Every structure is written in structure tokens, then in C-alpha cells.
């Protein structure tokens, strides 16, 4: 789930975005992670005319997380959102989801939200969460 500004602002064609998503899903499947649903938000109020609209799925709104809870019985209090975006940290905090901030050199807005985990890169965050999951299942 997340804001897909490249679609909203028409920097990437839809088919190219779909191919990238398919590659990500394939890579995740190879390590045993199945993507059940995609709550990508390709709209924004200041986007290109065909993509200009508000959405409860646009972070920092919590619509995507609530939809996952209702549609797939996702337990938000034991779920994590991983991102390098402040909007995702705010949305996770609002929805009661644990948050993992991936450090990024990007200069972006900051919110008064303290993430549960800060990692230098996605791989480090994933290794930590895998170890945590193993510890909790023992």
C-alpha cells in the first residue's frame, strides 16, 4: 500500500508500473511472502487532471489499512508498515500499526511521529522483523 506519485503525476505509464509491481511480487514470493491485496493510491488532489481526486487510501489517511482489516481480517495491532516516507509513519500511527522508518536522503515533510523501528535500509528492517517474528513464535 502507498501513494504512487509516479502514476498520479503521470511520470510512469500504467503498464510500466504494473510490470514493476509484478517483479516485486515475484521477488517476495521467492522468499515466501505472498501479496494478497494491493492498496496503491494513484490519485492526489494536485495530480494530473485524470488522477486528481481525494482518496481515503492516500497516506497519511488510513483507508488502506482499514480495508485490509475488514477484507482480510488483518490484525492492525500486530502489523507493520515499512517506508521511507513520513506520510506512512503518520498513517501507521493513526491506524495503530507498528511503524518502521527506512532512512532516506530525500528531503521531505516530517511529522511528530516516532517510529517503532528505524533502519538504514529495507533489508536491515526485514531481517529484524523476521527475527522478531521467529522469537514471537517460539
N, C-alpha and C positions, 0 to 999 in steps of 0.2 A: 504494500500500500504506500501511497505517497503522491506528492504533487509531481506531475510530469510536465514541467515547464517547456521542454523541448517540443511537445505536442501542442500545448496551449498557445505558444508563441510561434508555432509553425516553423521551427528551426530544423525539425526532423520529420520526414514523411511517415505517415502511419505504418506503412509496410515495413520500413526500416526499424521502427520501434518494435513492431511485433516480432521481427526476426531476433532482435536483441533480447527481448523477453523470453523467447523460446530457448535461446542459448543459455540464459541464466537458469531457466527451469531445468534444462538438461544437466547443467553443471551441479545444481542442487540435488537432482535425482541420483547422480552418481555417488553422492555421499549420504544417501538415504533420506533426503528431505524432499517431501512431495508438496508441491504448491496446490492447495485446494481451491483457492479463490484469488482473484486479482482485483484489488480495490484502487487501482491507479486513477488519479483525478487529472484529467486532461483539460480542465477548464480553469479560468481565472477571470476576475472582474475586469482586469486591464489587458486581457489577451487579445488575440486576433479576433475580428468580428464573428467568425463562425464558432469560436471557442469561448466567447465572452458570456459567462454566467456564473452565478454563485453556486456553491455546492457544499452540502454537509460533509462530503468526502474530502474536501480541500483542507489540508492541515494548515492551521492548528485546530480545525474542527475535529470532532470525534466520531463522525458518522461512520467511517470505515470500521472502526473498532467495535462500535455498537452493532453494526450489521454483521460482523464476524461472530459476535457473541450470540446474536439471535439466530443466524442461519446455520452456524456450525457448533454451537454450544462452547465457544472458546471461553476459557476462564481468564478474564482480563487481569485478575489479581496475581496470576502466576505467569502471565505472558510478558514478553519483552518487545520493545521497539528499538531497533538499531538504526542510527542515522548520523550523518554529519550536519544535520540541519536543526536549527533552534526550534523551528515550527514543529518538528516531530517530537522533540523533547517536551514542548508545551502540550501538545495533543496527548502524549502518553501520560503526562502528569494529570491532565484533566480527566482522562478516562480511567485512571487507577492502574495503569500499565507500568511495569518497571521500564526504566529507560537506560540505554547505553549510547553515549555520545562518542562518535568516532572523530578524533581530532582531524581538523582540516585547515589548510592555509587560506581557505576562502574567507573573505571579509563579508560578514552577513549580520543581520539583526540578531541581537541577543535578548533573551527573556530571563526573568528572575526565576529560573528553574534549575535546581541542582540535579544532574543526572545520577542514577544509582551506580553507574559504571562509566568510566572514561577510558578509552583505549586509543592507542596510537594508530591502529588500522583495523580493518574488518576482520582479518584473520586472527588477530590477538583477541578481539572481543568474542569471536565464535569459539576459540579454544577455551576461553574462560567459561563461557556459558555451557559448553559440552562437559567440562569438568564439574561444574556446579550441578548439572542435570544428573551426572553419574553419582555424585555424592548424595543427592537427594533420593535416589532410587535404591541406595544400599540399605 
